[in-house]
Amino acid sequence: MTTSKTPSGTPSSASSSTSFTGDARPFGGGDPYADYRRAELPFTDLVDLADRRLGAGVIAANDEFFAERENLLIPEPAHFDPEHFGHKGKIMDGWETRRRRGTGTDTPHPVDADHDWALIRLGAPGVIRGIVVDTAHFRGNYPQSVSIEATAHSLSASPEDLLADGVEWTTIVPRTAVGGHAANGFVVEVDRRFTHLRLNQHPDGGVARLRVYGEVAPDPGWLAELGTFDLVALENGGTVEDASDRFYSSPVNTILPGRSRKMDDGWETRRRRDKGNDWVQYRLVAQGVVRAVEIDTAYLKGNSAGWAALFVQDDGSDEWTQLLPRTKLQPDTVHRFLVNPVPATRVRIDIFPDGGISRLRLHGSLTARGAEQLTTRTEEIS
């Protein structure tokens, strides 16, 4: 484990989960991912706090000469076209800066402190548990090393606000060597709530994608003013705890913002050949009462769930209470139901016999106990 300190002296730490260093082999044709280096990482089942669908964005960079900074947060894996060139050179699907040089004939090399940077706004405030700096297809033009800092600010802060004197930045990934054409992973062990990152690459080069895995930590004051809101929405702190099947697409999609835009933007299971049923278990942002439910099957036409039922459970109890009896669903349709409010911290949707849904909305409000617990937790990590 590597430990570093912020300028203010606050300790922070991160450990590299991968050991990819050095160049990858030049592309020799065929599948560009054939020699891509990756490893199993312990945090990738968590929410990507830098997901564009949550509202994340790359709001500034000091240089993006070869490839735009916005590519860092594209949800899909980086694409590589060996024949794609522009007037500036090879066009890469990532963020790539020009080559740094020294100050003159006698000092042609950059100094150790030289680096490029990009500012990233997370889609939702959260506690970061792991980061992937993906250098896919950057084989000889990746950074020698990277470092990452984090801060807590208003989500609407401008680059000038974030770079102003007095803003505290915490190093969550100290300067660490990385490899080309690889998913370089880092475990983060700083139990604090952050809103923005500063990705530094030393001294220059390119990064294809940035993934920031963690847990959403919403603003209790904002939720209190809303009163009634979606208790399971990812942006409000809801999570998927478990699911029976993730064959075609992730159940996390069901609590993303907005409506589904295509079939794989929801949750779809494989075809069952037994008499069982599929399900997803969610944890609400805190203890709350659900009053209205939306089950959306958008873009699921020949493969939507046939029926669905909802159950709730409260912490300290092993019993599941029925919130919505087994109800027939229509393909490609928003279904709305009013239900009797029951204090709960977990919700389970059962679908029969298989298929999928695109979105689940659980509109309600926090109980007094839930609001108090959320406020206490937020104060602990702020």
VMD Tcl script that draws the C-alpha trace (Angstrom):
set ca {
  {0.00 0.00 0.00}
  {1.17 3.49 -0.81}
  {0.37 6.36 1.54}
  {0.49 10.05 0.75}
  {-0.57 13.33 2.31}
  {-2.52 16.26 0.98}
  {-0.97 19.73 1.18}
  {-2.95 20.26 4.38}
  {-1.43 17.14 5.93}
  {-4.53 14.94 5.83}
  {-3.44 11.32 5.26}
  {-4.90 9.42 2.36}
  {-4.11 6.05 0.86}
  {-4.72 3.79 -2.09}
  {-3.35 0.43 -3.12}
  {-2.84 -0.68 -6.70}
  {-4.93 -3.74 -7.53}
  {-3.02 -4.36 -10.75}
  {0.64 -4.48 -11.70}
  {0.53 -3.56 -15.37}
  {3.55 -1.47 -16.35}
  {5.36 -0.80 -19.59}
  {4.35 -0.68 -23.21}
  {1.95 -3.12 -24.78}
  {2.95 -4.70 -28.07}
  {2.19 -2.63 -31.19}
  {-1.14 -3.46 -32.78}
  {-0.60 -6.33 -35.19}
  {-4.07 -6.71 -36.63}
  {-7.09 -8.81 -35.72}
  {-8.96 -8.25 -32.47}
  {-7.55 -5.05 -30.86}
  {-8.51 -6.36 -27.41}
  {-6.78 -9.73 -27.86}
  {-3.75 -8.67 -25.79}
  {-5.59 -6.25 -23.51}
  {-4.44 -6.57 -19.91}
  {-7.07 -6.76 -17.19}
  {-7.67 -8.40 -13.82}
  {-10.55 -9.19 -11.50}
  {-11.12 -6.16 -9.27}
  {-12.96 -6.21 -5.91}
  {-15.05 -3.07 -6.45}
  {-16.48 -3.17 -9.97}
  {-19.91 -4.35 -8.81}
  {-20.40 -0.92 -7.19}
  {-21.91 2.13 -8.88}
  {-19.77 4.04 -11.37}
  {-20.02 7.51 -9.85}
  {-18.55 8.96 -13.06}
  {-21.34 7.57 -15.25}
  {-22.54 10.14 -17.79}
  {-26.07 8.85 -17.28}
  {-25.91 10.10 -13.69}
  {-24.78 13.53 -14.84}
  {-21.00 13.15 -14.64}
  {-18.80 15.23 -16.92}
  {-15.22 16.19 -17.71}
  {-15.43 19.93 -17.20}
  {-11.86 21.02 -17.98}
  {-8.42 19.84 -19.07}
  {-5.16 21.65 -19.58}
  {-4.58 19.96 -22.95}
  {-6.58 17.73 -25.31}
  {-4.62 18.18 -28.51}
  {-5.03 14.68 -29.96}
  {-8.27 13.47 -28.36}
  {-11.07 15.15 -26.41}
  {-11.39 14.90 -22.66}
  {-15.10 13.97 -22.88}
  {-14.16 10.53 -24.22}
  {-13.01 9.54 -20.72}
  {-16.57 8.93 -19.53}
  {-18.16 7.24 -22.56}
  {-20.01 4.19 -21.12}
  {-18.91 1.76 -23.83}
  {-15.39 0.27 -24.08}
  {-12.92 2.27 -26.13}
  {-13.04 1.66 -29.88}
  {-9.93 1.35 -32.05}
  {-9.76 2.00 -35.78}
  {-6.17 1.62 -37.07}
  {-7.00 3.60 -40.24}
  {-8.60 6.59 -38.50}
  {-6.33 9.62 -38.84}
  {-7.04 13.35 -38.86}
  {-5.05 16.46 -39.62}
  {-3.45 16.33 -36.15}
  {-2.53 12.65 -36.36}
  {-3.98 9.35 -35.12}
  {-7.48 9.79 -33.71}
  {-7.89 7.90 -30.45}
  {-11.00 7.09 -28.46}
  {-9.87 8.63 -25.19}
  {-8.20 11.74 -23.80}
  {-4.76 12.33 -25.29}
  {-2.41 15.28 -24.84}
  {0.55 16.37 -26.93}
  {4.10 15.32 -26.10}
  {5.72 17.46 -23.42}
  {9.16 18.92 -24.02}
  {11.78 20.62 -21.90}
  {12.67 24.29 -21.87}
  {15.52 24.40 -24.38}
  {18.33 22.75 -26.29}
  {20.23 21.85 -23.14}
  {17.11 20.63 -21.30}
  {14.98 18.82 -23.92}
  {13.15 16.57 -21.44}
  {10.20 17.54 -19.20}
  {10.96 17.89 -15.50}
  {9.55 15.51 -12.91}
  {6.77 17.89 -11.88}
  {5.40 18.32 -15.42}
  {1.99 16.74 -15.91}
  {-1.37 17.10 -17.63}
  {-4.70 17.16 -15.81}
  {-8.45 16.85 -16.27}
  {-11.25 17.86 -13.88}
  {-14.13 15.39 -13.52}
  {-17.49 16.14 -11.93}
  {-19.05 12.99 -10.47}
  {-22.64 12.27 -11.42}
  {-23.56 12.07 -7.73}
  {-21.61 12.78 -4.54}
  {-20.19 9.62 -3.09}
  {-17.57 7.61 -1.22}
  {-15.05 6.22 -3.71}
  {-13.97 2.61 -3.22}
  {-12.02 1.94 -6.39}
  {-10.85 3.53 -9.64}
  {-9.92 2.12 -13.04}
  {-7.62 4.16 -15.27}
  {-8.10 2.36 -18.59}
  {-5.38 2.85 -21.22}
  {-7.01 0.61 -23.84}
  {-5.32 1.04 -27.26}
  {-2.78 3.46 -25.83}
  {0.18 1.15 -26.34}
  {3.18 3.48 -26.60}
  {1.47 6.78 -25.85}
  {0.01 6.19 -22.38}
  {1.21 8.18 -19.31}
  {4.20 6.89 -17.39}
  {2.26 7.30 -14.17}
  {-1.00 8.76 -12.86}
  {-2.25 10.35 -9.66}
  {-5.78 11.31 -8.63}
  {-7.03 13.94 -6.19}
  {-10.57 14.52 -4.92}
  {-12.54 17.34 -3.35}
  {-16.05 18.10 -2.08}
  {-17.70 21.16 -3.61}
  {-20.99 22.18 -5.18}
  {-21.84 19.87 -8.09}
  {-22.32 22.96 -10.25}
  {-18.88 24.37 -9.41}
  {-16.97 25.86 -12.33}
  {-13.35 24.96 -13.15}
  {-12.34 28.36 -11.74}
  {-14.11 27.55 -8.47}
  {-12.33 24.22 -8.16}
  {-8.88 25.57 -9.03}
  {-9.15 28.57 -6.70}
  {-6.80 29.03 -3.77}
  {-8.07 27.46 -0.58}
  {-9.86 24.48 -2.15}
  {-8.75 21.34 -0.30}
  {-7.76 18.44 -2.53}
  {-7.15 14.99 -1.05}
  {-4.82 12.57 -2.84}
  {-6.74 9.32 -3.21}
  {-4.35 7.69 -5.70}
  {-0.73 8.72 -5.19}
  {1.53 8.91 -8.24}
  {1.77 5.34 -9.50}
  {3.25 3.76 -12.62}
  {0.68 2.33 -15.05}
  {0.80 0.15 -18.13}
  {-0.32 0.69 -21.68}
  {-3.38 -1.07 -23.17}
  {-4.52 -2.14 -19.69}
  {-7.22 -1.65 -17.07}
  {-5.14 -0.20 -14.24}
  {-7.09 -0.61 -10.98}
  {-6.72 1.10 -7.61}
  {-8.46 0.39 -4.30}
  {-9.29 3.66 -2.50}
  {-9.44 3.64 1.30}
  {-10.60 7.16 2.12}
  {-14.02 7.07 3.78}
  {-15.06 10.57 2.73}
  {-17.71 12.11 0.51}
  {-16.39 13.69 -2.71}
  {-17.93 15.45 -5.72}
  {-14.99 16.13 -8.09}
  {-11.73 14.48 -9.17}
  {-8.54 15.76 -10.71}
  {-6.90 13.09 -12.89}
  {-3.20 13.80 -13.41}
  {-1.08 12.02 -16.00}
  {2.70 12.27 -15.70}
  {4.18 13.70 -17.81}
  {1.71 13.38 -20.73}
  {-0.04 10.80 -22.91}
  {-3.47 9.29 -23.17}
  {-6.15 7.56 -21.10}
  {-9.08 5.83 -22.79}
  {-11.63 5.60 -19.96}
  {-11.98 6.52 -16.30}
  {-14.29 4.53 -14.01}
  {-14.95 5.65 -10.43}
  {-16.65 2.98 -8.34}
  {-18.26 3.68 -5.00}
  {-21.41 4.44 -3.04}
  {-23.69 7.42 -3.61}
  {-23.86 9.79 -0.62}
  {-26.78 12.18 -1.29}
  {-27.38 15.54 0.35}
  {-29.85 14.97 3.23}
  {-30.93 18.61 3.15}
  {-31.89 18.38 -0.52}
  {-33.91 15.20 0.01}
  {-35.64 16.72 3.03}
  {-36.74 19.72 0.97}
  {-38.05 17.44 -1.76}
  {-40.16 15.54 0.76}
  {-41.42 12.93 -1.69}
  {-38.81 11.44 -4.02}
  {-37.68 8.14 -5.55}
  {-36.32 6.19 -2.58}
  {-34.47 3.64 -4.71}
  {-33.02 5.93 -7.42}
  {-29.30 5.54 -7.87}
  {-28.75 9.31 -7.75}
  {-30.56 9.46 -4.38}
  {-28.50 6.67 -2.82}
  {-30.51 3.55 -3.66}
  {-28.54 0.39 -4.49}
  {-28.96 -3.10 -5.92}
  {-27.97 -5.65 -3.28}
  {-28.52 -8.87 -5.25}
  {-30.32 -10.38 -8.22}
  {-31.19 -13.85 -9.44}
  {-29.81 -13.30 -12.95}
  {-27.69 -10.71 -14.80}
  {-27.27 -12.61 -18.04}
  {-28.18 -9.95 -20.62}
  {-27.95 -6.70 -18.67}
  {-27.42 -5.37 -15.17}
  {-30.25 -4.79 -12.68}
  {-28.50 -1.51 -11.74}
  {-29.94 -0.13 -14.99}
  {-33.41 -0.23 -13.40}
  {-32.56 2.62 -11.01}
  {-30.67 4.86 -13.44}
  {-32.09 8.32 -14.23}
  {-34.45 8.81 -17.15}
  {-36.26 6.31 -19.30}
  {-34.55 3.43 -21.05}
  {-33.38 4.26 -24.59}
  {-32.86 0.73 -25.90}
  {-33.39 -2.88 -24.91}
  {-30.10 -3.43 -23.07}
  {-30.60 -0.22 -21.06}
  {-32.82 -2.17 -18.65}
  {-32.56 -5.51 -16.82}
  {-33.13 -8.70 -18.79}
  {-32.64 -12.31 -17.66}
  {-32.03 -15.48 -19.63}
  {-34.97 -17.74 -20.49}
  {-35.99 -19.94 -17.58}
  {-36.53 -23.65 -18.16}
  {-37.81 -24.41 -14.66}
  {-40.79 -23.35 -12.54}
  {-38.98 -20.63 -10.60}
  {-38.90 -16.86 -11.05}
  {-36.35 -14.05 -11.23}
  {-35.92 -11.18 -8.76}
  {-33.89 -8.12 -7.75}
  {-33.32 -6.98 -4.17}
  {-32.74 -3.26 -3.54}
  {-31.70 -1.20 -0.54}
  {-33.40 2.17 -0.13}
  {-31.35 5.28 0.61}
  {-32.55 4.98 4.24}
  {-35.69 3.80 6.03}
  {-38.70 5.20 4.21}
  {-42.30 4.59 3.21}
  {-43.22 3.92 -0.43}
  {-46.56 5.35 -1.59}
  {-46.43 5.06 -5.38}
  {-44.69 2.60 -7.69}
  {-43.72 2.74 -11.37}
  {-42.65 -0.40 -13.23}
  {-41.48 0.42 -16.74}
  {-40.93 -2.19 -19.46}
  {-39.76 0.26 -22.16}
  {-38.13 -1.43 -25.20}
  {-38.82 -4.87 -23.73}
  {-41.45 -6.12 -26.15}
  {-41.15 -9.87 -26.68}
  {-39.06 -10.31 -23.56}
  {-40.70 -8.20 -20.83}
  {-41.64 -9.83 -17.53}
  {-45.09 -11.38 -17.64}
  {-46.05 -10.51 -14.06}
  {-44.42 -8.68 -11.15}
  {-44.86 -8.49 -7.36}
  {-43.19 -6.23 -4.78}
  {-42.19 -6.99 -1.19}
  {-40.59 -4.80 1.51}
  {-38.44 -5.58 4.53}
  {-37.21 -3.43 7.42}
  {-33.85 -3.71 9.17}
  {-34.06 -6.06 12.13}
  {-36.75 -8.22 10.54}
  {-36.47 -11.35 8.42}
  {-40.05 -11.03 7.21}
  {-41.01 -9.74 3.75}
  {-44.31 -7.84 3.56}
  {-46.22 -7.74 0.29}
  {-46.44 -4.24 -1.15}
  {-47.87 -5.12 -4.58}
  {-49.54 -8.46 -5.34}
  {-48.59 -10.40 -8.46}
  {-49.76 -8.15 -11.29}
  {-49.73 -8.65 -15.05}
  {-47.36 -6.41 -17.01}
  {-47.61 -5.16 -20.58}
  {-44.63 -4.90 -22.94}
  {-43.07 -1.48 -23.56}
  {-45.34 0.23 -21.00}
  {-45.14 2.36 -17.84}
  {-47.26 0.77 -15.08}
  {-48.27 2.91 -12.09}
  {-49.64 1.71 -8.75}
  {-50.62 3.33 -5.45}
  {-49.64 1.21 -2.45}
  {-50.11 1.26 1.32}
  {-47.04 2.86 2.97}
  {-45.01 0.49 5.15}
  {-41.69 1.51 6.80}
  {-38.89 -0.38 5.04}
  {-35.21 -0.34 4.16}
  {-35.27 -3.02 1.44}
  {-37.50 -3.81 -1.52}
  {-37.62 -6.94 -3.67}
  {-39.27 -7.20 -7.07}
  {-40.21 -10.69 -8.23}
  {-40.86 -11.16 -11.95}
  {-42.64 -14.18 -13.40}
  {-41.35 -16.29 -14.88}
  {-38.40 -14.41 -16.42}
  {-37.73 -11.54 -18.83}
  {-37.05 -8.06 -17.60}
  {-38.03 -4.53 -16.70}
  {-36.33 -1.29 -17.71}
  {-36.96 0.95 -14.69}
  {-38.36 0.75 -11.14}
  {-39.46 3.93 -9.34}
  {-40.46 3.88 -5.66}
  {-41.90 7.28 -4.76}
  {-42.18 8.05 -1.07}
  {-40.45 9.80 1.82}
  {-38.00 9.06 4.60}
  {-39.21 8.23 8.08}
  {-37.89 10.33 10.96}
  {-35.50 7.50 11.81}
  {-34.32 7.21 8.21}
  {-33.72 10.96 7.91}
  {-31.72 10.99 11.16}
  {-29.56 8.03 10.09}
  {-28.85 9.57 6.70}
  {-27.85 12.90 8.26}
  {-25.56 11.21 10.77}
  {-23.86 9.14 8.08}
  {-23.32 12.19 5.86}
  {-21.77 14.15 8.71}
  {-19.37 11.26 9.41}
  {-18.00 11.24 5.85}
  {-17.96 14.99 5.19}
}
mol new
graphics top color blue
foreach p $ca { graphics top sphere $p radius 0.5 }
foreach p [lrange $ca 0 end-1] q [lrange $ca 1 end] { graphics top cylinder $p $q radius 0.2 }
display resetview
